[in-house]
Amino acid sequence: MRDKIQIWRSLPLGQLAKIQSGGTPDRKNSAYWEGGTIPWVTTAEVNYSTILKSNEKITELGLKNSAAKIFSKNTILIALYGQGVTRGKVGILGIDAATNQACAAIQPKNGLDTWFVYQCLRGSYDSIRSLSNTGGQDNLSAGIVSEIQIPLPPLIEQRKIAAILQTWDYAIEKLEALRIAGERQYSGLADDLIFGRRRNIGARRNWRHRRLGDVTREVTARNVGGRLGRDAVMGVTKANGIVPMRDQTIGADLSRYKVLPPLGFAYNPMRINIGSIALSTLESDVLVSPDYVLFICEKGKLSPDYLEHLRKTHFWAHHINAGGAGSVRLRIYYDDFAALNLPLPDYDEQLAIVEVLDAARRQIDLTETEVDLLSRQKRGLMQKLLTGEWRVKI
């Protein structure tokens, strides 16, 4: 399998497959949609998987009176445009279905294995997206897709390569499903434990409702005298927590920046409602934007780790979105945050709950690590197999 050979020749996809796009029946005509039985796929459903159902369906009348057309099972779909990361994603029909005009339907000709082409396109996501930006073009088109180069090993090798890569996809999909199930379990467990619906953790007492202002304290210290330098400036992100700030976004006057201590929280008062808050797990003080709100938990009253789990519950999302007072606010400052009222266990019970939730979180993190590892290994394997550098045994 590892014997090196000369790289296979490639041809444009347009010479190897029939490429078409779909259409959208008039939304204003209910006869085209109501009671429809024909699956109608959009780019939202094109996500590296076999498509077995669609969120919407159209009628025969809608099909006849639009550019929509039915594509057969095993047709490859590629998203021509879409928000965020959608453009360039691929999927494959597991049913006969129509599509909208934002999907290109690819039907390989004889001598080309459908799943092999699918894997080639899946492995070329970044390069395909870069094609869409050529000359200021924001979207892909059927013409651009037709120019994508596809390697041409013998058909029997195409099938073998596709089967190998599908095995990796199956393993990754199983791990992803396990991660999603773990997230659901963690969310339910956190809601149950933090809001008193489970009673098997520690010696349970009556929980008192406490204002967060009674168990936290605002931090307002600034970097006077320039004690900390530019390398200590951090930002707050929803996905990654406290992360280094890009140098070009750091202001010239570091004395205005606020000092965030270890186990302190920082948030953007204009973005906390979308998750821009994080706990600093760093071992030393760092700097954050002078516009951020900083606070720490009072020792023996509120565990920072407990609050970190609390902020991932449905309670937090509801009350932060409402500013803690039943009305939407553009900015949530410390006084608004401090007014939040919640049932709070004694400190020792907080620590017991944290121990359980930390264990659940670690399991999710381990699964995410496995997904990332397998995904990177598959990318490396694709590079070898799809170029012919590694040959498969037939």
BAMARTOR-438558 format. One record per residue: residue in three letters; y, z, x of N, C-alpha, C in turn. Coordinates in steps of 0.1 Angstrom, whole numbers, plus 5000, padded with zeros to 4 digits. Last residue first. Layout:
// BAMARTOR-438558
ALAYZXYZXYZX ...
END
This chain:
// BAMARTOR-438558
ILE495449554948495049494935493449504934 LYS497749774960496349724961495949674948 VAL501149684967500149754960498749694962 ARG503249704996502349624987501349714980 TRP506449775005505149835003504349754993 GLU508349575004508149645017506749725017 GLY508849464980507649414987507449485000 THR510949564965511249464976510049404983 LEU509749734949510449624943510949524953 LEU508749934965507849854957508449724953 LYS510950064978509850014986509049904978 GLN512450134956513050064967511949994975 MET510750304942511150174936511750084947 LEU510650524958509450444956509750304951 GLY513250624955512750574969511550484967 ARG513150684928514150584933513750534947 LYS511150884928510950754921511850644926 GLN512451084942511251024948510950894941 ARG514451144924514851094937513651024944 SER512851234902513751124900514151064914 LEU511651464913510851344909511651224908 LEU513951624917513051584928512251464925 ASP514951654891515751594901514951544913 VAL512851784879513251664874514051584885 GLU512852024895511651934895512051794890 THR515252134887515052094902513851994903 GLU514752184861515852084864515652034879 THR512852384864512452254857513552144861 LEU514452584875513352534882512852394877 ASP516252634854516752574867515652514875 ILE514452744835515152614832515652554845 GLN513852974849512752884845513352744842 ARG516253104850515653064862514552954860 ARG516653174823517553074829516953014842 ALA514753364819514653244811515453134818 ALA515753564837514353504839514253374832 ASP518153624825518153564838516753494841 LEU517253744802517953614801518053544814 VAL516253984812515353894804515953754804 GLU518454094825517254064833516353964826 VAL520354124805520554034815519253994823 ILE519154334791519154204785519454094795 ALA519554544810518154504806518154364799 LEU522254554811521554514823520154474820 GLN522854644785523354514789522554464801 GLU521754894787521054794779521554654781 ASP523655014804522255004808521454904800 TYR525955004788525854934800524454914805 ASP525454964753525755044764525454964777 PRO526454664736525554764739526054854750 LEU528854554713528554564727527654684729 PRO530054324690529154434692528754444706 LEU533554224695532054194694531254324695 ASN536554054694535854174690534354144688 LEU539353934712537953904707537254034705 ALA541653994725541554034711540154004705 ALA541553874750541254014749541054064735 PHE542353614744540953634748540653784746 ASP545053664740544253604729542753634732 ASP545853764765545953854753545153804741 TYR545353544782544453664783544653754770 TYR545653244761545953334772545153464772 ILE544952944751544353074749544653154762 ARG546652674735546452754747545952894743 LEU546452574709546452474721546252554734 ARG544252704685545352714693545252614705 VAL543152744651543052664664544352674672 SER542353064638543152944638543052874652 GLY540853294640540653214628541553094628 ALA541153424663541953474652541853384640 GLY539953324685539653464682540353514670 GLY540453054687541353144694541153294691 ALA538452904677539352954668540453044674 ASN536952864700537552744694538652784683 ILE536053124704537053064713537752944707 HIS534353154682535553234683536553184693 HIS532352954687533052964674534353034676 ALA531353004713531952874709532852884697 TRP530453274709531553244718532253114715 PHE528353234691529453324688530653284696 HIS526453084705527253014694528453104690 THR526753154741526153164727527053094717 LYS527753164765526953054762526353054748 ARG528953404769529853294767529053164764 LEU526853584774527453584761528253454759 HIS526253534801525353484791525953484777 GLU528653644811528253504815527253454805 LEU528453904803529453824797529153674800 TYR526253984820526153984805527153894798 ASP527453954845526353864841526053864826 PRO529454154843529854014844528753924841 SER529054424820528454354832528954204832 LEU531254664812530854534808530254464821 LYS531354934822531654904808531054764803 GLY530854954848530255054840530455024825 LYS533954804856532754854861532154964851 GLU535354554836535454694841534154744844 CYS535554224848534954314839535054464845 ILE538654044853537454104858536854194848 PHE540453724851540153864847538853904853 LEU542953474849541853544857541653684851 VAL544053154840543953294836542753354843 TYR545952914859544652964853544853114849 ASP548152824872548152814857546952874850 PRO547652834898548552944893548652934878 SER544252774906545552724901546352834896 VAL542752994930542752904919544152874914 LEU541053104960542353074953542052974941 VAL538853374966539253234966540553214958 ASP537053634983538153594975538453444976 SER533453604987534753644991535853594981 GLU531053514977531053644983532453694987 LEU530853364944531053354958531253494964 THR530653344918529453404924529653404939 SER532853364892532753334907531653414912 LEU532353204862532253334869532153294884 ALA534552994842533453014851533553154858 ILE535552754819535652894823534452914832 SER535852514800536352534813536652674817 GLY534952464774534052524783534552534797 ILE536752394755535752294758534852334770 ASN538452614754537652574742536652464744 ILE539752614778538652704776537752674764 ARG541952454783540652384782539452484780 MET544252594786544252474777542952414775 PRO543652794804543952834791544052714781 ASN540952774824542152704821542452734807 TYR539753074840539652974830541052904829 ALA537553294858538753214858538653104847 PHE536253614866536253494858537653424859 GLY534753774895535753754885535653624878 LEU532853794914532453834901533653844891 PRO535353814940533953794936533653854922 PRO538753724927537753804935536353774931 LEU541253494931540053524923539053604931 VAL544653474932543453514940542353564931 LYS546653194925546153324921544853344929 TYR549353034942548053034937547553174935 ARG551853054955551853064940550353074934 SER551353004981551653144977551653164962 LEU551052744986549852814983550152964979 ASP552752474980553052614981551852694976 ALA551652214976552152254989552352404991 GLY548552184956549952194958550352234972 ILE545851964956546352094960547852094962 THR544851714954545351774941545851914944 GLN543751634978544951564973545551624960 ASP541451794980542651824988543851754983 ARG539751914952540051804961541451824968 MET538352244953539352154948539652034957 PRO535052354950536152324959537052224952 VAL534152534920533952424930535152404938 ILE532652724896533752724906533352624917 GLY530852504874531552634877532652624887 ASN529752264867529352324880530052454883 ALA530652194841529252164845528852244857 LYS533252274838532252314828530852304833 THR535052404866534452294858533452344849 VAL537852494884536852544874536352424866 GLY538552494920538752454906537652504897 MET539952654948538852614940539352564926 VAL540952694981541352654968540152604960 ALA540252745007539852844998540252814983 ASP541352555023539952545022539452655012 ARG544052635025543752535016542152525013 GLY543853005030544352865032543852765022 LEU545153335023544053235022544653095023 ARG547653445029546453505034545253405034 GLY550353385023549453285027548153335034 GLY552153555012551953565026550953465032 VAL550353584982551553614989551353625004 ASN548653464962548353454976549653474984 ARG548653714935548853584941548753584956 ALA547153884908547553884922547653744927 THR546253924882547453844884547853824898 VAL543653974860543953974874545153874876 GLU542954184833543554064838543854084853 ARG539854334825541254354830541754224836 THR537654454799538054364810539454394814 VAL537354624778536254624789536454524800 ASP539254594760538954734764537954734775 GLY539454324755540454384763540254524767 LEU537354284738537154244752538254294761 ARG536754554716537654444720537354414735 ARG533654634702534654654712535554534714 HIS531554804680532354684682533454714692 ARG528554964693529954964688530654834690 TRP525254994683526254924691527654934685 ASN523055264685524055194677525055124685 ARG520455184709521455274703522255194693 ARG517255134723518355084715519155194708 ALA516155124754516355224743517555184735 GLY514854794761515454914764515455014752 ILE514254554738514754564751515454704753 ASN513454504712512454544721512954554735 ARG514854394690514954534693513954584703 ARG516954124681515654164687515854314692 ARG519454114671518354074662516954104668 GLY521754164687521054274681519954234671 PHE523153974701523754014688522754104680 ILE521753934723523153984725523754024712 LEU519153854714519353974722520754024722 ASP519753614699518953734693519253864701 ASP521153454716521753494703521053614698 ALA519153424737520453494739521153534727 LEU517153294723516853434728518253504731 GLY518353054716517953144706517753284711 SER518752954743519852974733519553074722 TYR516152944753517153034759518253064749 GLN515052754737514452884736515452984742 ARG516652534744516652574730516152724729 GLU515952514771517352534767517452594753 GLY513252454768513652574775515052614771 ALA513352204757512752314749513152444755 ILE514452064779515252074766514652184757 ARG512452094798513752154800514552174787 LEU510351954785510152094788511552164791 ALA511551694786511251754773511051914774 GLU511551664813512851664806512651734792 LEU508851654819509651764824510951774817 LYS508251414805507551544801508351664806 GLU509751234819510051254805509451384800 ILE508451244844509851284843510251314829 ALA505951134837506051274843507451324841 TYR506750884829506050964820506151114824 ASP507750774853508650794841508050894831 TRP505450764868506450854872507450874861 THR504150564853503550694855504550794859 GLN505850344857505750404843505050544844 LEU505250284883506550344880506550404866 ILE502550174880502850294889504150364885 ALA503049964862502250074858502450194867 ALA504649794878505249854866504349974861 ILE502849724898504049804902504649874889 LYS500949584882500549704889501749794893 ARG502549374873501949464863501549594870 GLN503249244897504249294888503649404879 GLU500749164906501349274913502549334905 ILE500148964888499249074888499849194896 LEU502248784894502248854881501348974881 PRO503748814927502748764917502648844905 PRO507348894927505948904932505048834922 LEU510348834926509248764919507948774927 PRO513349014916512348974925511148914919 ILE516348904900515048974898514048924908 GLN519848944898518648884905517448974903 ILE521848854871521248964878519948904885 GLU522948664855523048644870522448754878 SER522848744829521948634833521948604848 VAL524748934828523348984828522448864833 ILE527048774826526848854838525448904839 GLY526548654801526648574813526448654825 ALA526548864783525348794785525348714798 SER528449124800528349014791526948954793 LEU530049454804529049344808529049234797 ASN533549534807532249534800531349434807 ASP535849504821535349644818533949644812 GLN536949304847536149304835535549444832 GLY538349284870538949364860538149364847 GLY536649154888537849084882538449154871 THR533849344881534449234889535549164881 ASN532649534866534049564870534649454878 SER530149464862530949464850532449494854 LEU528949514886529149374882530149364871 SER528549784886529649734895529949584891 ARG526449804869527749854864528849794873 ILE524449704886524749624874526149674869 SER524349904905524849764909525149684897 ASP523350114890524650124897525249984900 TYR520850014880521850064871523250054878 SER518449914890519649854894520849894886 GLY516250024878516550064892517850004897 ARG516249894854516550034854516850084868 LEU515549634862516949664856517249814856 CYS512949684871513949624880515349654875 GLN511749784847511949874859512949814869 TYR511949544832512549664827512749764839 VAL510249374847511649344845512449474841 PHE507849514842508349494856509849464855 TRP507549484815507749624820508249614835 THR507149204813508249274806508549404813 ASP506348984839505949104831507149174826 LEU506248644838507048754842506648874833 GLY504848444829504848454843505648574848 ASN506948344802505648354808505648354823 LYS510148524801509248404798507848434805 PRO511448814785510948744797510048624793 GLN514148874767512748844764512248754776 ILE516649094760516049014771514548994768 ALA519749144744518249144742517649044752 ALA522449344748521849214752520349234751 CYS524549514726523249514733522949364736 ALA526749484711526949554723525649564731 GLN526149384686526649284696526849354710 ASN523149554675524549514674524949424686 THR519849434665520749514674522249474671 ALA516749474648517949404650518849494659 ALA513249504657514549554652515649464655 ASP509949604659510849494657512149544651 ILE509449864684509349814671510149684670 GLY510149944709508749974705508449924691 LEU512249784732511949804718510449834716 ILE513649964758512749864754512249894740 GLY516649994777515650054769514749934765 VAL519250074801518249984795517350064787 LYS522850084809521550154806520550054799 GLY525249954810524249924820522849994818 ARG527150204795527150064800526150044811 THR527050484794526250404786526050264791 VAL528650674806527550624814526750524806 GLY531550624787530950704797529850624805 GLN530950394760531650504766530850574777 GLY530050044764529850184758530650284766 TYR528349734768529449824769529249954761 LEU525749644769526849564776528049644777 ALA522649784775523949814769525049734777 ILE519749594770520649654780522049664773 LEU516349584761517749594757518549654768 ILE513449384759514249474767515749464762 THR510949374735512149314740512949424747 ASN508749504723508749474738509949394743 LYS509049354691508649464699508449414714 SER511749104686510349154685510149274694 PHE514749114668514049094681512649164680 ILE516648964643515549054646514849024659 LYS520248964645518948894644517848994648 ALA523648934634522449014638521148934636 ALA525748804626525148754638523948834642 SER525348784590525948834602525248774614 ASN523848744567525248724566526048784578 LYS521248824570521548684568522948644569 LEU521449104572520949024584521348874582 GLY522349174547523149194559522749114571 LEU520049104533521349034530522349054542 GLU518249284542518049144545519249064543 THR520149564555519349494545519149354549 ILE519749804582520549704574519549634564 LYS520050144594519250024590520149934582 GLU520450374621520950304610519950184607 ASN519050484642519850574633520350504620 SER515650374646517150364648517850454638 LYS512750414667513450424654514950404657 LEU511750374692510750364681511450384667 ILE512250254723512950284711512050264699 THR511350404753510950304743511550344730 SER514250454776513050494768512550384759 TYR516950444785515750454794514450504787 ASN518550424761518650534771517350554778 VAL520050324734519550254746519650354758 GLU521450434714519950454714519250384726 ALA523950354717523750494717522250524718 THR523950074711523850124725523650274727 THR521850044682523150044689522950094703 VAL519649874660519849954672521249934678 TRP518349884629519449824636519949914647 PRO515449814609516049894620517249824627 ILE515749734576515549674589516249764600 THR516249834552514949874557514749814572 GLY518949964532518349884542517049934548 GLY520250104513518850074510518249984520 GLU523349964523522650064514521250014510 TRP524149734538523649854544522849944535 TYR525049524524524549494537523849614544 ALA526249624502525049554500524349514513 SER528749714510527649814509526249744507 ASN530949594531530049544521528749634520 LYS532249694553532849714540531949664528 ARG530949614575530749754571531349784557 ASP529149324580530449384575530249524569 PRO526749364606527149324592528449384588 THR526949274639527149384630527549334616 GLY524449144663525749144655525749264646 GLY523149064696523049084682524349074675 SER522348824722523048944717522948954702 GLN519948714746520748694734521448834731 ILE518048534769519048644767519948624755 LYS514948474781515848434771516748554768 ALA514348454817514148514804515248454794 LEU514748324840513448394839513248444825 GLN517248254844516248144846514848194842 GLY518648484841518848384831517848274832 LEU518148634864517448664852517548554841 PRO517848434894518748494883517948524870 LEU515248534917515948434909516848504898 SER514048594950514548644937515148524930 ARG511248644972512348564967512748614954 TRP510348954988510048844979511348774976 ILE510349015023510949045010510748925001 GLN507349025042508648965040509048985025 ILE505849355043505749205042507149155041 LYS504049645055505349575053505049425052 ASP501749855039501949735048503249665045 ARG501250055021502450065029502549955039 MET498850005008500050005000501350005009 
END
